[in-house]
Amino acid sequence: MDFLKEIEGKKIHDPSNNNTINNQMKNPPRCVWIPGAIIVGAGPSGLATSACLKLRGDVPSIILERSNCIASLWKYKTYDRLRLHLPKQFCELPFMPFPENFPTYPSKQQFIKYLEDYTEKFDIKPVFNQAVLSAEFDKNLGLWRVVAEGLKGGEMTEYVSRWVVVATGENAEAVVPEIEGVEEYEGRVMHTSLYKSGEFFKGKRVLVVGCGNSGMEVCLDLCNHNAKPSLVVRDTVHVLPRVMLGKSTFGLSMWLLKWFPTRLVDRFLLLVSWLMLGDTAELGLHRPKVGPLELKSLSGKTPVLDVGTLSKIRHGQIKVCPGVRRLTRKYVEFTNGRRENFDAIILATGYKSNVPSWLKESEMFSEKDGLPKRPFPNGWKGECGLYAVGFTKRGLLGASMDAQKIAQDIQRCWSEENKHLIIARLP
């Protein structure tokens, strides 16, 4: 295969013949030219983008994935009882619906099977065990240089391409807060990314730190396995029933937003929630002053969809606690001065983006949180062929929308540049 390519007047030579890019790096063992797009991350967002590119005139792409499989977050870092929090029709990837026999809220195992079938259907073949160390745009060449380390053998590879799609998502790294005294605490402390099932905590007193969807569901799982959970609630939180008036709360909200302003829909949701769930403040779960949909739009904070946890709190099976001040050898001290003994602490403190650690650019992504600076729906496209998918804070629905936009934009550039090359080669 002839590796000599010409794009925008810049030449990339065969890596076996004194490659000009290789000469600019310190001892890179090999350089690989990617004629299409480099996609970083083989989660649902990366898979969706690859599939969309294939269907857009079969634009080539390569997916670099640091793990040994697709959807590693779902396979390795989620608890067993996890189900999709939204109905399946809002979680489909482009051009492939869920099987009809799947329930409204597919299980973790069903969703993984769906992703595996999606990968097979569109013949997506990620390159696994490739940890991306850096991605930087070379202004002289007009190309992206992505350096990855093979996790098996440590081989370094530089991938070079016209386009880079960041698909590592909002949940790339676990957020582990600093807690005073954690080093001397004798109990077990773990993040939810390591939690699988409450069966390992039967009869144990467990403190769950964090009252989002994961924290609430872990508490419920612990109850169902005869553990004794307590839930730390430091901030205000919106808790909504998962189903309202016979329809999913999310689906009903999306329908209402077509006809009414956000604040009016929020008032409706809160009224129905009060009728169905009662006053959550009486349980220690105070609501924010801003409505759930408006808060989601402003801050990205997702309301909790109750699947039974509130009932456990109301009946005293889950105790609500204030924030943690510090840990001692045997006790947890709360911000109100109370001290209690727990056998384990589970940190349901969420995840964060890791983009700033490897992407060498400052225009598209924020150094503070690793998310696109421009808000939805405009955060999917950056400069010089850089794109982002899976950073909308709107779940799989937002990722699917952005994947299609990205594929359309790359395909347009692909067609224009190939047309230019064909014309340039005509006698």
Secondary structure, DSSP 8 states (H G I E B T S, - for coil): ----EEETTEEE--TTTT-TTGGGSSS-SEEEE-SSEEEE--SHHHHHHHHHHHHTT---EEEE-SSSSSSHHHHHSS-TT-B-SS-GGGS-BTTB---TTS-SS-BHHHHHHHHHHHHHHTT---B-SEEEEEEEEETTTTEEEEEEEETTT--EEEEEESEEEE---TTSEE-----TTTTT--SEEEEGGG---GGGGTT-EEEEE--SHHHHHHHHHHHHTT-EEEEE--S---EEESEETTEEHHHHHHHHHTTS-HHHHHHHHHHHHHHHH--GGGGT----SS-HHHHHHHH----EEESSHHHHHHTTSSEEE--EEEE-SSEEEETTS-EEE-SEEEE---EE--GGGTB--SSSB-TTTSSBSS-TTSTTB-STTEEE-S-SSSHHHHHHHHHHHHHHHHHHHHHHHHHHHHHHH--
